[in-house]
Amino acid sequence: MTSDHTVHDHAKVWAGTKSNGEPVYELIPAERLLEGRYKLVGTPALVLGCAAGDTVLLDDSMRVQVLQRGGNVAVQAAPVADFDISDVDRLREAMIPLRGLVEAPADLRFVVVTVPAAAGFPRIESIMDEWATTANAQWWYGNVTDDEGAPLNWW
């Protein structure tokens, strides 16, 4: 029996620290490579600095270090109030020309978009700005700037 679904490993990656000092981790779909290396299959919702297609190394604290970029821009969005499924559907439709993949959990508490960098930042920003206005959402890039806001310039 064959399946159309590919089974992937997941990488447990450090996403931050709670106010009480406890670490927060995100399970990211990934292909396990050698020696702590993974190729990310999905774009994270919480972990910043990487996107689907990137090859990463996880250190002892499960922090991600990007070894090779996969060419995708990560965009995360959160609702100001609540998302409706029609909000997500509209974004999916808007991202089709850019070959962007829009994903959201069943409870719609966030949206993650994976877009080829070749689509261009002006086009990505135009779509996201227009969508965020109508969806009452805020959005940000997940892998375009460092912790101080300086461009990573990998594209």
C-alpha positions as CSV (number, residue, x, y, z in Angstrom):
1,M,0.0,0.0,0.0
2,T,1.3,3.4,-0.9
3,S,0.5,6.8,0.5
4,D,0.4,10.3,-1.0
5,H,1.6,11.7,2.3
6,T,5.3,11.9,3.1
7,V,6.2,11.2,6.7
8,H,8.7,13.7,8.1
9,D,10.7,13.9,11.3
10,H,10.2,16.9,13.5
11,A,13.0,19.0,14.9
12,K,12.4,20.4,18.5
13,V,13.7,24.0,18.3
14,W,14.1,26.6,20.9
15,A,11.6,29.4,20.3
16,G,12.2,31.6,23.3
17,T,11.7,31.8,27.1
18,K,8.6,32.3,29.1
19,S,8.4,35.1,31.7
20,N,9.1,32.5,34.4
21,G,12.4,31.5,32.7
22,E,11.0,28.2,31.2
23,P,12.1,27.5,27.6
24,V,9.6,27.4,24.8
25,Y,10.1,24.9,22.0
26,E,8.4,24.5,18.6
27,L,8.2,21.2,16.7
28,I,9.1,21.9,13.1
29,P,8.6,19.4,10.3
30,A,12.1,18.6,9.1
31,E,14.1,16.0,7.3
32,R,16.9,14.7,9.6
33,L,20.3,14.9,8.0
34,L,23.6,14.0,9.7
35,E,25.2,15.3,13.0
36,G,22.4,17.5,14.3
37,R,21.5,18.9,10.9
38,Y,18.0,19.2,9.5
39,K,16.4,20.4,6.3
40,L,13.2,22.3,7.3
41,V,10.1,21.1,5.5
42,G,7.8,23.6,7.2
43,T,8.2,27.2,8.1
44,P,8.0,27.8,11.8
45,A,5.4,29.9,13.5
46,L,7.4,30.9,16.6
47,V,11.1,30.3,15.7
48,L,12.5,33.3,13.9
49,G,15.4,33.4,11.4
50,C,14.5,30.4,9.3
51,A,12.0,29.1,6.8
52,A,11.1,25.9,4.9
53,G,13.9,24.7,2.7
54,D,16.7,25.9,5.0
55,T,19.4,23.5,6.2
56,V,20.0,24.2,9.9
57,L,22.1,23.0,12.7
58,L,20.7,22.6,16.2
59,D,23.1,23.3,19.1
60,D,22.9,21.7,22.6
61,S,20.2,24.2,23.7
62,M,18.2,23.4,20.5
63,R,18.8,26.9,19.1
64,V,18.8,27.0,15.3
65,Q,21.8,28.1,13.2
66,V,21.1,28.4,9.5
67,L,23.7,26.7,7.4
68,Q,22.2,27.2,4.0
69,R,19.1,29.2,2.9
70,G,16.4,27.5,0.9
71,G,15.3,30.7,-0.8
72,N,12.0,31.2,1.1
73,V,10.8,34.2,3.0
74,A,9.0,33.4,6.3
75,V,6.0,35.7,7.1
76,Q,4.0,35.3,10.3
77,A,0.7,37.0,11.2
78,A,-1.5,37.2,14.2
79,P,-5.0,38.5,14.5
80,V,-5.8,41.7,16.5
81,A,-9.1,40.0,17.5
82,D,-9.9,36.7,15.8
83,F,-9.3,35.3,12.3
84,D,-12.1,33.9,10.4
85,I,-11.4,31.0,7.9
86,S,-12.4,33.4,5.1
87,D,-9.4,35.6,6.1
88,V,-7.0,32.7,5.7
89,D,-8.7,31.7,2.4
90,R,-8.4,35.2,1.0
91,L,-4.7,35.2,1.9
92,R,-4.2,31.8,0.2
93,E,-5.8,33.1,-2.9
94,A,-3.7,36.3,-2.9
95,M,-0.5,34.3,-2.5
96,I,-1.1,32.0,-5.5
97,P,0.6,34.3,-8.0
98,L,3.7,34.4,-5.8
99,R,3.7,30.6,-5.3
100,G,3.2,31.3,-1.6
101,L,2.0,28.6,0.8
102,V,-0.3,29.8,3.6
103,E,-0.8,27.6,6.7
104,A,-2.8,28.0,9.9
105,P,-3.7,25.8,12.8
106,A,-7.4,24.7,13.2
107,D,-7.9,27.3,15.9
108,L,-6.6,30.1,13.6
109,R,-4.5,31.7,16.3
110,F,-1.8,32.6,13.8
111,V,-0.9,32.3,10.1
112,V,2.4,31.3,8.6
113,V,3.3,32.1,4.9
114,T,6.2,30.7,3.0
115,V,7.0,32.7,-0.1
116,P,9.9,32.3,-2.6
117,A,12.2,35.3,-2.1
118,A,12.2,35.7,-5.9
119,A,8.6,37.0,-5.6
120,G,10.1,40.2,-4.4
121,F,9.6,42.1,-1.1
122,P,7.4,44.9,-2.7
123,R,4.9,42.2,-3.9
124,I,4.9,40.3,-0.6
125,E,4.4,43.5,1.4
126,S,1.6,44.8,-0.8
127,I,-0.3,41.6,-0.4
128,M,0.3,41.3,3.3
129,D,-0.5,45.0,4.0
130,E,-3.8,44.9,2.1
131,W,-4.7,41.5,3.7
132,A,-3.8,42.6,7.2
133,T,-6.0,45.7,6.9
134,T,-9.1,43.7,5.9
135,A,-8.3,40.8,8.3
136,N,-7.6,43.1,11.2
137,A,-4.2,41.5,11.6
138,Q,-0.6,42.3,12.2
139,W,2.3,40.6,10.3
140,W,6.1,40.5,10.3
141,Y,8.9,38.8,8.5
142,G,10.4,35.8,10.3
143,N,13.7,35.5,8.5
144,V,14.6,38.9,7.0
145,T,16.2,40.8,9.9
146,D,18.4,39.9,12.8
147,D,17.5,40.5,16.5
148,E,18.4,44.2,16.1
149,G,16.4,44.7,13.0
150,A,19.3,44.8,10.5
151,P,18.6,43.1,7.2
152,L,20.2,39.6,6.9
153,N,20.7,40.2,3.1
154,W,20.6,36.5,2.2
155,W,18.3,36.9,-0.7
